Amino acid sequence: MSRQEVKLSDIGVSEEVMEKYMVSLETGVGDSSRHVCICGHLLNRHVNAEANPYCSFGKSLCLCSEPIAVIEAEDLRFFGYSTTGLGKKHALSKGLFAHNRRGKSARWLIERECFKCNQTGVPLLIASLGRQRRVTQSSGQFNALLCSNCLYECGGSWEID
């Protein structure tokens, strides 16, 4: 038997990549199973049906047809609310509030910018949009972070309280 030293590079893996991966296993950071979609539900709850993709959680159904991982959460139990409007009434807001209230941490996976005009450094509001990309007061096919101007263009109004 040969006494050559066995290295990770022998099997196509660098020490740096392996270090990051092992840390992610220990901390949960970088774990895609902890990703929350912009609709406010777990990313892995999305079903890619031929005609109409959707999001299935609990006994409810979400119309989200464009899943986008936006946050990575420490505890996923809080991301099962329904959307009943925009801003504070959106499932992502409700889940994030309940999550943070329990002292759990989350991190953004995306740059926070308006999904329509790409403006950064301005307040953004989470909104659910229907097929015509208009604001809806319930689950919609699309969800977006929007600046006030783009929100108005999509038929919504900025909530002050």
Backbone as CSV, one residue per row, in Angstrom:
resi,resn,N_x,N_y,N_z,CA_x,CA_y,CA_z,C_x,C_y,C_z
1,MET,0.844,-1.175,0.000,0.000,0.000,0.000,0.888,1.237,0.000
2,SER,0.491,2.223,-0.799,1.243,3.465,-0.927,1.060,4.315,0.324
3,ARG,2.092,5.047,0.683,2.030,5.915,1.856,1.950,7.373,1.465
4,GLN,1.350,7.668,0.322,1.192,9.055,-0.099,0.135,9.735,0.757
5,GLU,0.410,10.984,1.047,-0.549,11.784,1.818,-1.820,12.007,0.985
6,VAL,-2.958,11.847,1.621,-4.238,12.057,0.952,-4.696,13.484,1.234
7,LYS,-5.015,14.197,0.165,-5.427,15.596,0.292,-6.803,15.789,-0.318
8,LEU,-7.501,16.813,0.152,-8.797,17.156,-0.423,-8.669,17.496,-1.905
9,SER,-7.593,18.154,-2.259,-7.391,18.535,-3.659,-7.331,17.313,-4.576
10,ASP,-6.998,16.142,-4.011,-6.967,14.909,-4.786,-8.364,14.526,-5.288
11,ILE,-9.373,15.000,-4.598,-10.749,14.673,-4.996,-11.506,15.919,-5.467
12,GLY,-10.756,16.960,-5.815,-11.358,18.135,-6.443,-11.989,19.140,-5.516
13,VAL,-11.606,19.132,-4.245,-12.176,20.069,-3.280,-11.050,20.858,-2.626
14,SER,-11.213,22.199,-2.564,-10.176,23.011,-1.929,-10.418,23.097,-0.425
15,GLU,-9.356,23.351,0.301,-9.448,23.512,1.759,-10.379,24.676,2.109
16,GLU,-10.272,25.773,1.363,-11.086,26.961,1.623,-12.578,26.676,1.451
17,VAL,-12.938,26.010,0.371,-14.339,25.673,0.118,-14.854,24.736,1.201
18,MET,-14.043,23.773,1.582,-14.450,22.807,2.610,-14.624,23.487,3.962
19,GLU,-13.739,24.416,4.293,-13.836,25.152,5.555,-15.168,25.916,5.631
20,LYS,-15.497,26.630,4.553,-16.752,27.386,4.514,-17.955,26.459,4.647
21,TYR,-17.899,25.341,3.964,-19.011,24.398,4.008,-19.188,23.817,5.411
22,MET,-18.106,23.431,6.055,-18.194,22.852,7.396,-18.716,23.867,8.410
23,VAL,-18.298,25.127,8.271,-18.819,26.177,9.144,-20.319,26.347,8.910
24,SER,-20.761,26.283,7.659,-22.182,26.430,7.359,-22.997,25.294,7.963
25,LEU,-22.429,24.090,8.010,-23.136,22.974,8.640,-23.290,23.187,10.135
26,GLU,-22.265,23.748,10.763,-22.297,23.981,12.204,-23.201,25.154,12.580
27,THR,-23.199,26.196,11.780,-23.941,27.408,12.119,-25.290,27.512,11.429
28,GLY,-25.472,26.755,10.361,-26.704,26.878,9.584,-26.622,27.950,8.516
29,VAL,-25.596,28.804,8.563,-25.437,29.858,7.562,-25.014,29.218,6.252
30,GLY,-25.730,29.540,5.189,-25.426,28.969,3.889,-26.224,27.716,3.592
31,ASP,-27.118,27.327,4.493,-27.929,26.132,4.326,-29.188,26.477,3.543
32,SER,-29.301,26.007,2.310,-30.436,26.370,1.457,-31.767,25.863,1.997
33,SER,-31.760,24.875,2.879,-33.022,24.408,3.451,-33.583,25.421,4.450
34,ARG,-32.815,26.457,4.794,-33.261,27.499,5.725,-33.687,28.767,4.991
35,HIS,-33.815,28.703,3.678,-34.163,29.879,2.888,-35.668,30.104,2.877
36,VAL,-36.020,31.376,3.012,-37.418,31.791,2.988,-37.648,32.575,1.705
37,CYS,-38.735,32.247,1.031,-39.101,32.904,-0.220,-39.688,34.285,0.058
38,ILE,-39.701,35.117,-0.941,-40.285,36.450,-0.819,-41.777,36.398,-0.508
39,CYS,-42.435,35.268,-0.787,-43.858,35.135,-0.454,-44.052,34.951,1.046
40,GLY,-42.961,34.689,1.782,-43.042,34.536,3.235,-43.081,33.097,3.698
41,HIS,-42.900,32.158,2.772,-42.943,30.741,3.105,-41.615,30.082,2.750
42,LEU,-41.419,28.878,3.222,-40.169,28.180,2.972,-39.979,27.946,1.480
43,LEU,-38.785,28.162,1.030,-38.491,28.011,-0.392,-38.774,26.584,-0.871
44,ASN,-38.511,25.615,-0.013,-38.695,24.223,-0.428,-40.164,23.791,-0.447
45,ARG,-41.092,24.692,-0.166,-42.526,24.385,-0.218,-43.135,24.721,-1.578
46,HIS,-42.334,25.168,-2.496,-42.832,25.526,-3.818,-42.874,24.302,-4.729
47,VAL,-43.983,24.165,-5.403,-44.214,23.035,-6.302,-44.185,23.575,-7.724
48,ASN,-43.397,22.952,-8.564,-43.281,23.424,-9.934,-44.220,22.615,-10.834
49,ALA,-45.519,22.909,-10.723,-46.510,22.247,-11.564,-46.401,22.823,-12.971
50,GLU,-46.710,22.020,-13.970,-46.553,22.449,-15.368,-47.275,23.746,-15.681
51,ALA,-48.567,23.782,-15.426,-49.366,24.951,-15.813,-49.239,26.098,-14.823
52,ASN,-49.339,25.798,-13.542,-49.344,26.840,-12.521,-48.480,26.463,-11.332
53,PRO,-47.245,26.932,-11.288,-46.438,26.688,-10.087,-47.107,27.361,-8.886
54,TYR,-46.941,26.807,-7.702,-47.535,27.383,-6.505,-46.713,26.995,-5.284
55,CYS,-47.112,27.524,-4.152,-46.444,27.283,-2.884,-47.459,26.625,-1.954
56,SER,-47.098,25.495,-1.393,-48.003,24.752,-0.515,-47.423,24.737,0.890
57,PHE,-48.170,25.256,1.856,-47.695,25.238,3.240,-48.862,24.919,4.162
58,GLY,-48.666,23.979,5.059,-49.725,23.577,5.982,-50.968,23.163,5.217
59,LYS,-52.093,23.700,5.640,-53.357,23.411,4.967,-53.730,24.526,4.009
60,SER,-52.802,25.403,3.754,-53.067,26.561,2.910,-52.328,26.451,1.583
61,LEU,-52.721,27.316,0.684,-52.099,27.371,-0.629,-51.753,28.818,-0.932
62,CYS,-50.557,29.040,-1.413,-50.094,30.369,-1.796,-49.894,30.342,-3.306
63,LEU,-50.302,31.388,-3.984,-50.237,31.427,-5.445,-48.853,31.767,-6.002
64,CYS,-47.866,31.947,-5.154,-46.526,32.345,-5.582,-45.999,31.446,-6.692
65,SER,-45.763,32.049,-7.852,-45.266,31.267,-8.980,-43.838,31.643,-9.362
66,GLU,-43.256,32.603,-8.649,-41.871,33.005,-8.896,-41.099,33.009,-7.590
67,PRO,-40.700,31.816,-7.109,-39.988,31.767,-5.827,-38.620,32.445,-5.904
68,ILE,-38.361,33.286,-4.915,-37.077,33.979,-4.812,-36.623,33.878,-3.352
69,ALA,-35.487,33.267,-3.111,-34.956,33.183,-1.749,-34.486,34.572,-1.331
70,VAL,-35.075,35.119,-0.263,-34.708,36.468,0.165,-34.041,36.512,1.533
71,ILE,-34.386,35.590,2.417,-33.723,35.556,3.720,-33.379,34.120,4.099
72,GLU,-32.392,34.010,4.949,-32.026,32.739,5.546,-32.322,32.882,7.029
73,ALA,-33.209,32.053,7.541,-33.694,32.196,8.914,-33.136,31.118,9.830
74,GLU,-32.920,31.505,11.080,-32.432,30.570,12.087,-33.509,29.532,12.424
75,ASP,-34.760,29.963,12.503,-35.861,29.075,12.881,-36.997,29.234,11.875
76,LEU,-37.345,28.166,11.204,-38.312,28.232,10.111,-39.764,28.095,10.550
77,ARG,-39.999,27.797,11.799,-41.365,27.558,12.271,-42.287,28.762,12.136
78,PHE,-41.728,29.941,11.984,-42.536,31.159,11.992,-42.979,31.613,10.605
79,PHE,-42.624,30.880,9.587,-42.906,31.329,8.222,-44.033,30.512,7.579
80,GLY,-45.220,30.644,8.173,-46.394,29.935,7.677,-47.646,30.781,7.693
81,TYR,-47.480,32.091,7.769,-48.632,32.992,7.779,-49.182,33.190,6.368
82,SER,-50.417,33.647,6.294,-51.039,33.988,5.013,-50.880,35.474,4.742
83,THR,-50.820,35.837,3.482,-50.791,37.252,3.098,-52.218,37.775,3.026
84,THR,-52.442,38.903,3.692,-53.768,39.530,3.694,-53.675,40.980,3.248
85,GLY,-52.584,41.342,2.631,-52.373,42.715,2.174,-50.891,42.963,1.986
86,LEU,-50.512,44.222,1.879,-49.101,44.544,1.694,-48.496,45.056,2.989
87,GLY,-47.179,45.220,2.978,-46.487,45.723,4.171,-46.681,44.810,5.364
88,LYS,-47.247,45.350,6.431,-47.429,44.587,7.674,-48.374,43.405,7.529
89,LYS,-49.176,43.389,6.483,-50.153,42.314,6.272,-49.615,41.196,5.367
90,HIS,-48.388,41.342,4.910,-47.770,40.342,4.039,-47.186,39.213,4.890
91,ALA,-47.246,37.991,4.388,-46.753,36.819,5.122,-45.279,36.944,5.514
92,LEU,-44.457,37.556,4.668,-43.037,37.713,5.003,-42.865,38.626,6.213
93,SER,-43.617,39.699,6.280,-43.543,40.621,7.420,-43.985,39.928,8.704
94,LYS,-45.085,39.213,8.629,-45.620,38.520,9.805,-44.639,37.471,10.314
95,GLY,-44.089,36.669,9.397,-43.143,35.625,9.787,-41.860,36.188,10.359
96,LEU,-41.338,37.234,9.727,-40.104,37.847,10.198,-40.301,38.491,11.567
97,PHE,-41.459,39.114,11.780,-41.756,39.718,13.085,-41.787,38.644,14.173
98,ALA,-42.513,37.555,13.932,-42.611,36.475,14.922,-41.244,35.846,15.171
99,HIS,-40.474,35.665,14.133,-39.128,35.085,14.212,-38.203,35.959,15.059
100,ASN,-38.144,37.239,14.733,-37.258,38.158,15.451,-37.713,38.391,16.885
101,ARG,-39.008,38.382,17.090,-39.564,38.584,18.437,-39.097,37.497,19.400
102,ARG,-38.832,36.315,18.879,-38.361,35.200,19.698,-36.842,35.209,19.832
103,GLY,-36.197,36.288,19.371,-34.751,36.407,19.512,-33.956,35.622,18.483
104,LYS,-34.600,35.210,17.424,-33.918,34.455,16.370,-33.291,35.416,15.372
105,SER,-32.279,34.947,14.661,-31.609,35.821,13.698,-31.871,35.351,12.267
106,ALA,-31.778,36.288,11.355,-31.940,36.006,9.936,-30.988,36.922,9.184
107,ARG,-30.691,36.544,7.947,-29.840,37.403,7.132,-30.435,37.494,5.731
108,TRP,-30.216,38.634,5.109,-30.688,38.855,3.744,-29.832,38.069,2.774
109,LEU,-30.450,37.502,1.770,-29.751,36.787,0.715,-29.696,37.604,-0.569
110,ILE,-30.412,38.715,-0.573,-30.488,39.568,-1.767,-30.089,40.992,-1.394
111,GLU,-29.784,41.775,-2.405,-29.596,43.207,-2.199,-30.979,43.815,-2.052
112,ARG,-31.152,44.653,-1.062,-32.457,45.288,-0.859,-32.579,46.479,-1.801
113,GLU,-33.303,46.240,-2.890,-33.552,47.269,-3.884,-34.961,47.072,-4.425
114,CYS,-35.517,48.112,-4.986,-36.838,48.025,-5.590,-36.784,47.015,-6.736
115,PHE,-37.704,46.076,-6.738,-37.708,45.037,-7.773,-38.093,45.597,-9.133
116,LYS,-38.715,46.782,-9.164,-39.180,47.343,-10.439,-38.160,48.323,-11.027
117,CYS,-37.677,49.265,-10.225,-36.768,50.294,-10.750,-35.316,50.129,-10.279
118,ASN,-35.068,49.160,-9.409,-33.733,48.850,-8.872,-33.136,49.946,-8.000
119,GLN,-33.958,50.852,-7.508,-33.463,51.925,-6.647,-33.069,51.351,-5.281
120,THR,-31.941,51.820,-4.756,-31.485,51.388,-3.438,-31.456,52.595,-2.505
121,GLY,-31.325,52.322,-1.227,-31.211,53.407,-0.249,-32.517,54.132,0.029
122,VAL,-33.642,53.549,-0.363,-34.958,54.148,-0.104,-35.795,53.127,0.647
123,PRO,-36.807,53.583,1.392,-37.692,52.617,2.058,-38.396,51.740,1.021
124,LEU,-38.504,50.469,1.335,-39.170,49.506,0.457,-40.310,48.850,1.221
125,LEU,-41.350,48.483,0.507,-42.494,47.816,1.107,-42.728,46.510,0.365
126,ILE,-43.004,45.441,1.109,-43.281,44.146,0.497,-44.732,44.127,0.018
127,ALA,-44.936,43.662,-1.207,-46.291,43.616,-1.771,-46.488,42.331,-2.562
128,SER,-47.718,41.862,-2.555,-48.131,40.721,-3.352,-48.790,41.259,-4.614
129,LEU,-48.444,40.686,-5.758,-48.951,41.165,-7.044,-49.666,40.041,-7.789
130,GLY,-50.748,40.398,-8.463,-51.490,39.426,-9.261,-50.851,39.223,-10.624
131,ARG,-51.513,38.472,-11.468,-50.988,38.156,-12.808,-50.659,39.400,-13.632
132,GLN,-51.441,40.459,-13.454,-51.231,41.691,-14.214,-50.202,42.613,-13.546
133,ARG,-49.525,42.085,-12.520,-48.508,42.848,-11.764,-49.120,44.050,-11.064
134,ARG,-50.350,43.880,-10.572,-51.039,44.904,-9.788,-51.119,44.409,-8.349
135,VAL,-51.047,45.324,-7.390,-51.090,44.972,-5.972,-52.405,44.265,-5.657
136,THR,-52.298,43.174,-4.921,-53.466,42.429,-4.467,-53.444,42.356,-2.950
137,GLN,-54.606,42.192,-2.350,-54.705,42.155,-0.894,-54.669,40.729,-0.352
138,SER,-54.315,39.778,-1.198,-54.184,38.391,-0.768,-52.980,37.792,-1.493
139,SER,-52.840,36.506,-1.411,-51.744,35.829,-2.085,-51.783,36.128,-3.580
140,GLY,-50.635,36.434,-4.143,-50.548,36.722,-5.569,-49.501,35.858,-6.243
141,GLN,-49.489,35.872,-7.550,-48.520,35.076,-8.297,-47.100,35.600,-8.136
142,PHE,-46.976,36.889,-7.846,-45.666,37.511,-7.706,-45.617,38.302,-6.409
143,ASN,-44.432,38.458,-5.869,-44.204,39.258,-4.671,-42.989,40.116,-4.942
144,ALA,-42.989,41.330,-4.398,-41.887,42.240,-4.702,-41.664,43.232,-3.574
145,LEU,-40.417,43.659,-3.442,-40.073,44.807,-2.613,-40.161,46.010,-3.539
146,LEU,-40.973,46.992,-3.179,-41.198,48.138,-4.057,-40.966,49.455,-3.331
147,CYS,-40.412,50.422,-4.042,-40.302,51.787,-3.514,-41.692,52.432,-3.625
148,SER,-41.874,53.584,-3.023,-43.201,54.214,-3.016,-43.705,54.535,-4.417
149,ASN,-42.842,55.049,-5.299,-43.270,55.374,-6.665,-43.742,54.137,-7.422
150,CYS,-42.978,53.066,-7.343,-43.343,51.839,-8.064,-44.571,51.178,-7.438
151,LEU,-44.704,51.296,-6.135,-45.891,50.767,-5.473,-47.141,51.461,-6.002
152,TYR,-47.100,52.777,-6.112,-48.239,53.537,-6.666,-48.523,53.112,-8.102
153,GLU,-47.462,52.918,-8.906,-47.636,52.492,-10.296,-48.307,51.120,-10.397
154,CYS,-48.113,50.306,-9.382,-48.699,48.956,-9.365,-50.062,48.930,-8.683
155,GLY,-50.582,50.101,-8.357,-51.927,50.179,-7.781,-52.009,50.114,-6.280
156,GLY,-50.886,50.259,-5.598,-50.893,50.209,-4.138,-50.713,51.582,-3.543
157,SER,-50.879,51.658,-2.235,-50.633,52.921,-1.546,-49.735,52.625,-0.343
158,TRP,-48.893,53.584,-0.029,-47.910,53.443,1.039,-48.614,53.501,2.383
159,GLU,-48.361,52.507,3.242,-48.961,52.478,4.579,-48.081,53.277,5.536
160,ILE,-48.691,54.226,6.220,-47.939,55.047,7.168,-47.750,54.320,8.489
161,ASP,-48.803,53.692,9.017,-48.699,53.039,10.334,-48.285,51.616,10.224
